[in-house]
Amino acid sequence: MRINALDHINIRTTRFGETLDFYRDTIGLSVRPSPVVSDISEGAWICDKSDRPIIHLVPAGQTVRALGSMEVDDDDATGTGPLHHVALDCGDYETFRAHLEASGRELRFNDIPQAGLRQIFVRDPNGLLVELNFR
C-alpha cells in the first residue's frame, strides 16, 4: 500500500472570483469549470502545466456534487484550520519572482542551498499560504 502523490486540494471560499484570479493571473495556472457544474462561477478546477486539476475551487455555501452520488454541504469557508500551506513545484525562478513582485503582493523568500531549493511564499485571497518551490 502506498500514496503516489497529493491529488488536489479543495478550497471553499467567500472570495471565489478573487481566488480564481489569484491562481490564474498571479500564480499562472489554467482554469476550467468543474465537470459537475454548468458555469465556472459555480466551481472551477485549477490545473497545472499538464492540465491536471490540482485545486478544486468552490464558492462557500454551495453544495459540492461529486462525480458519483455524494453531496457535501459544508459552508464553513473561514480560516484554514490546521492547514498551514500548500506547496507547488515550479520552474523559471527569476521570471516568476519578477511577475509576483509586479503584482504588489507581500512576498517572502527563502533559499536552501543544501537542498538546491529556492522558495517564494505568498498568500492567496483567503489567507492560505502558498509555497512556490524551485529546484
LUMGUTOR-766646 format. One record per residue (C-alpha): y, x, z; residue number from 1. Coordinates in steps of 0.05 Angstrom, whole numbers, plus 5000, padded with zeros to 4 digits. Layout:
<pts>
<pt><c2>Y</c2><c1>X</c1><c3>Z</c3><resi>NUM</resi></pt>
...
</pts>
This chain:
<pts>
<pt><c2>5000</c2><c1>5000</c1><c3>5000</c3><resi>1</resi></pt>
<pt><c2>5069</c2><c1>5027</c1><c3>4982</c3><resi>2</resi></pt>
<pt><c2>5140</c2><c1>5008</c1><c3>4966</c3><resi>3</resi></pt>
<pt><c2>5162</c2><c1>5035</c1><c3>4898</c3><resi>4</resi></pt>
<pt><c2>5237</c2><c1>5024</c1><c3>4904</c3><resi>5</resi></pt>
<pt><c2>5291</c2><c1>4978</c1><c3>4930</c3><resi>6</resi></pt>
<pt><c2>5293</c2><c1>4920</c1><c3>4880</c3><resi>7</resi></pt>
<pt><c2>5360</c2><c1>4888</c1><c3>4895</c3><resi>8</resi></pt>
<pt><c2>5408</c2><c1>4865</c1><c3>4949</c3><resi>9</resi></pt>
<pt><c2>5437</c2><c1>4795</c1><c3>4954</c3><resi>10</resi></pt>
<pt><c2>5510</c2><c1>4785</c1><c3>4972</c3><resi>11</resi></pt>
<pt><c2>5534</c2><c1>4715</c1><c3>4993</c3><resi>12</resi></pt>
<pt><c2>5609</c2><c1>4714</c1><c3>4994</c3><resi>13</resi></pt>
<pt><c2>5671</c2><c1>4670</c1><c3>5000</c3><resi>14</resi></pt>
<pt><c2>5704</c2><c1>4722</c1><c3>4955</c3><resi>15</resi></pt>
<pt><c2>5659</c2><c1>4713</c1><c3>4895</c3><resi>16</resi></pt>
<pt><c2>5710</c2><c1>4728</c1><c3>4840</c3><resi>17</resi></pt>
<pt><c2>5738</c2><c1>4789</c1><c3>4875</c3><resi>18</resi></pt>
<pt><c2>5668</c2><c1>4815</c1><c3>4889</c3><resi>19</resi></pt>
<pt><c2>5645</c2><c1>4804</c1><c3>4817</c3><resi>20</resi></pt>
<pt><c2>5708</c2><c1>4841</c1><c3>4792</c3><resi>21</resi></pt>
<pt><c2>5696</c2><c1>4898</c1><c3>4841</c3><resi>22</resi></pt>
<pt><c2>5625</c2><c1>4913</c1><c3>4819</c3><resi>23</resi></pt>
<pt><c2>5641</c2><c1>4903</c1><c3>4745</c3><resi>24</resi></pt>
<pt><c2>5710</c2><c1>4934</c1><c3>4739</c3><resi>25</resi></pt>
<pt><c2>5714</c2><c1>4984</c1><c3>4796</c3><resi>26</resi></pt>
<pt><c2>5642</c2><c1>5007</c1><c3>4801</c3><resi>27</resi></pt>
<pt><c2>5626</c2><c1>4997</c1><c3>4727</c3><resi>28</resi></pt>
<pt><c2>5563</c2><c1>4954</c1><c3>4730</c3><resi>29</resi></pt>
<pt><c2>5548</c2><c1>4900</c1><c3>4679</c3><resi>30</resi></pt>
<pt><c2>5544</c2><c1>4826</c1><c3>4699</c3><resi>31</resi></pt>
<pt><c2>5508</c2><c1>4765</c1><c3>4673</c3><resi>32</resi></pt>
<pt><c2>5495</c2><c1>4695</c1><c3>4700</c3><resi>33</resi></pt>
<pt><c2>5434</c2><c1>4688</c1><c3>4745</c3><resi>34</resi></pt>
<pt><c2>5378</c2><c1>4656</c1><c3>4704</c3><resi>35</resi></pt>
<pt><c2>5375</c2><c1>4596</c1><c3>4752</c3><resi>36</resi></pt>
<pt><c2>5448</c2><c1>4574</c1><c3>4743</c3><resi>37</resi></pt>
<pt><c2>5487</c2><c1>4544</c1><c3>4685</c3><resi>38</resi></pt>
<pt><c2>5551</c2><c1>4584</c1><c3>4694</c3><resi>39</resi></pt>
<pt><c2>5567</c2><c1>4654</c1><c3>4721</c3><resi>40</resi></pt>
<pt><c2>5614</c2><c1>4624</c1><c3>4773</c3><resi>41</resi></pt>
<pt><c2>5551</c2><c1>4594</c1><c3>4807</c3><resi>42</resi></pt>
<pt><c2>5515</c2><c1>4661</c1><c3>4813</c3><resi>43</resi></pt>
<pt><c2>5513</c2><c1>4728</c1><c3>4780</c3><resi>44</resi></pt>
<pt><c2>5465</c2><c1>4785</c1><c3>4770</c3><resi>45</resi></pt>
<pt><c2>5499</c2><c1>4853</c1><c3>4772</c3><resi>46</resi></pt>
<pt><c2>5459</c2><c1>4904</c1><c3>4732</c3><resi>47</resi></pt>
<pt><c2>5450</c2><c1>4980</c1><c3>4729</c3><resi>48</resi></pt>
<pt><c2>5453</c2><c1>5021</c1><c3>4665</c3><resi>49</resi></pt>
<pt><c2>5382</c2><c1>4999</c1><c3>4645</c3><resi>50</resi></pt>
<pt><c2>5404</c2><c1>4925</c1><c3>4653</c3><resi>51</resi></pt>
<pt><c2>5362</c2><c1>4917</c1><c3>4716</c3><resi>52</resi></pt>
<pt><c2>5394</c2><c1>4868</c1><c3>4765</c3><resi>53</resi></pt>
<pt><c2>5407</c2><c1>4907</c1><c3>4829</c3><resi>54</resi></pt>
<pt><c2>5456</c2><c1>4859</c1><c3>4862</c3><resi>55</resi></pt>
<pt><c2>5449</c2><c1>4783</c1><c3>4864</c3><resi>56</resi></pt>
<pt><c2>5517</c2><c1>4753</c1><c3>4878</c3><resi>57</resi></pt>
<pt><c2>5522</c2><c1>4681</c1><c3>4904</c3><resi>58</resi></pt>
<pt><c2>5582</c2><c1>4640</c1><c3>4926</c3><resi>59</resi></pt>
<pt><c2>5579</c2><c1>4623</c1><c3>5000</c3><resi>60</resi></pt>
<pt><c2>5554</c2><c1>4553</c1><c3>5015</c3><resi>61</resi></pt>
<pt><c2>5514</c2><c1>4547</c1><c3>4951</c3><resi>62</resi></pt>
<pt><c2>5441</c2><c1>4533</c1><c3>4952</c3><resi>63</resi></pt>
<pt><c2>5401</c2><c1>4591</c1><c3>4923</c3><resi>64</resi></pt>
<pt><c2>5347</c2><c1>4567</c1><c3>4876</c3><resi>65</resi></pt>
<pt><c2>5294</c2><c1>4620</c1><c3>4866</c3><resi>66</resi></pt>
<pt><c2>5253</c2><c1>4621</c1><c3>4802</c3><resi>67</resi></pt>
<pt><c2>5198</c2><c1>4585</c1><c3>4839</c3><resi>68</resi></pt>
<pt><c2>5210</c2><c1>4524</c1><c3>4883</c3><resi>69</resi></pt>
<pt><c2>5240</c2><c1>4558</c1><c3>4944</c3><resi>70</resi></pt>
<pt><c2>5311</c2><c1>4538</c1><c3>4962</c3><resi>71</resi></pt>
<pt><c2>5354</c2><c1>4576</c1><c3>5012</c3><resi>72</resi></pt>
<pt><c2>5415</c2><c1>4540</c1><c3>5040</c3><resi>73</resi></pt>
<pt><c2>5447</c2><c1>4592</c1><c3>5086</c3><resi>74</resi></pt>
<pt><c2>5523</c2><c1>4592</c1><c3>5084</c3><resi>75</resi></pt>
<pt><c2>5537</c2><c1>4649</c1><c3>5132</c3><resi>76</resi></pt>
<pt><c2>5576</c2><c1>4697</c1><c3>5088</c3><resi>77</resi></pt>
<pt><c2>5615</c2><c1>4734</c1><c3>5141</c3><resi>78</resi></pt>
<pt><c2>5604</c2><c1>4805</c1><c3>5164</c3><resi>79</resi></pt>
<pt><c2>5547</c2><c1>4850</c1><c3>5143</c3><resi>80</resi></pt>
<pt><c2>5505</c2><c1>4843</c1><c3>5206</c3><resi>81</resi></pt>
<pt><c2>5462</c2><c1>4905</c1><c3>5215</c3><resi>82</resi></pt>
<pt><c2>5471</c2><c1>4924</c1><c3>5142</c3><resi>83</resi></pt>
<pt><c2>5516</c2><c1>4986</c1><c3>5143</c3><resi>84</resi></pt>
<pt><c2>5519</c2><c1>5006</c1><c3>5070</c3><resi>85</resi></pt>
<pt><c2>5487</c2><c1>5003</c1><c3>5001</c3><resi>86</resi></pt>
<pt><c2>5477</c2><c1>5068</c1><c3>4963</c3><resi>87</resi></pt>
<pt><c2>5478</c2><c1>5074</c1><c3>4887</c3><resi>88</resi></pt>
<pt><c2>5453</c2><c1>5133</c1><c3>4847</c3><resi>89</resi></pt>
<pt><c2>5510</c2><c1>5152</c1><c3>4799</c3><resi>90</resi></pt>
<pt><c2>5529</c2><c1>5203</c1><c3>4746</c3><resi>91</resi></pt>
<pt><c2>5593</c2><c1>5236</c1><c3>4720</c3><resi>92</resi></pt>
<pt><c2>5627</c2><c1>5250</c1><c3>4787</c3><resi>93</resi></pt>
<pt><c2>5695</c2><c1>5272</c1><c3>4760</c3><resi>94</resi></pt>
<pt><c2>5705</c2><c1>5212</c1><c3>4714</c3><resi>95</resi></pt>
<pt><c2>5680</c2><c1>5164</c1><c3>4767</c3><resi>96</resi></pt>
<pt><c2>5726</c2><c1>5195</c1><c3>4820</c3><resi>97</resi></pt>
<pt><c2>5787</c2><c1>5191</c1><c3>4775</c3><resi>98</resi></pt>
<pt><c2>5771</c2><c1>5118</c1><c3>4758</c3><resi>99</resi></pt>
<pt><c2>5764</c2><c1>5100</c1><c3>4832</c3><resi>100</resi></pt>
<pt><c2>5827</c2><c1>5137</c1><c3>4852</c3><resi>101</resi></pt>
<pt><c2>5866</c2><c1>5099</c1><c3>4798</c3><resi>102</resi></pt>
<pt><c2>5841</c2><c1>5033</c1><c3>4828</c3><resi>103</resi></pt>
<pt><c2>5882</c2><c1>5046</c1><c3>4891</c3><resi>104</resi></pt>
<pt><c2>5823</c2><c1>5032</c1><c3>4937</c3><resi>105</resi></pt>
<pt><c2>5813</c2><c1>5071</c1><c3>5000</c3><resi>106</resi></pt>
<pt><c2>5760</c2><c1>5125</c1><c3>4987</c3><resi>107</resi></pt>
<pt><c2>5723</c2><c1>5175</c1><c3>5029</c3><resi>108</resi></pt>
<pt><c2>5689</c2><c1>5237</c1><c3>5002</c3><resi>109</resi></pt>
<pt><c2>5630</c2><c1>5278</c1><c3>5027</c3><resi>110</resi></pt>
<pt><c2>5596</c2><c1>5338</c1><c3>4997</c3><resi>111</resi></pt>
<pt><c2>5527</c2><c1>5362</c1><c3>5020</c3><resi>112</resi></pt>
<pt><c2>5515</c2><c1>5426</c1><c3>4980</c3><resi>113</resi></pt>
<pt><c2>5449</c2><c1>5439</c1><c3>5016</c3><resi>114</resi></pt>
<pt><c2>5422</c2><c1>5376</c1><c3>4984</c3><resi>115</resi></pt>
<pt><c2>5460</c2><c1>5384</c1><c3>4918</c3><resi>116</resi></pt>
<pt><c2>5496</c2><c1>5318</c1><c3>4933</c3><resi>117</resi></pt>
<pt><c2>5567</c2><c1>5293</c1><c3>4926</c3><resi>118</resi></pt>
<pt><c2>5586</c2><c1>5225</c1><c3>4954</c3><resi>119</resi></pt>
<pt><c2>5643</c2><c1>5176</c1><c3>4948</c3><resi>120</resi></pt>
<pt><c2>5649</c2><c1>5117</c1><c3>4996</c3><resi>121</resi></pt>
<pt><c2>5687</c2><c1>5053</c1><c3>4980</c3><resi>122</resi></pt>
<pt><c2>5686</c2><c1>4983</c1><c3>5010</c3><resi>123</resi></pt>
<pt><c2>5675</c2><c1>4921</c1><c3>4968</c3><resi>124</resi></pt>
<pt><c2>5719</c2><c1>4859</c1><c3>4979</c3><resi>125</resi></pt>
<pt><c2>5671</c2><c1>4834</c1><c3>5033</c3><resi>126</resi></pt>
<pt><c2>5677</c2><c1>4898</c1><c3>5074</c3><resi>127</resi></pt>
<pt><c2>5608</c2><c1>4924</c1><c3>5053</c3><resi>128</resi></pt>
<pt><c2>5609</c2><c1>5000</c1><c3>5049</c3><resi>129</resi></pt>
<pt><c2>5585</c2><c1>5024</c1><c3>4981</c3><resi>130</resi></pt>
<pt><c2>5558</c2><c1>5096</c1><c3>4979</c3><resi>131</resi></pt>
<pt><c2>5561</c2><c1>5127</c1><c3>4910</c3><resi>132</resi></pt>
<pt><c2>5514</c2><c1>5187</c1><c3>4905</c3><resi>133</resi></pt>
<pt><c2>5520</c2><c1>5241</c1><c3>4852</c3><resi>134</resi></pt>
<pt><c2>5463</c2><c1>5292</c1><c3>4847</c3><resi>135</resi></pt>
</pts>
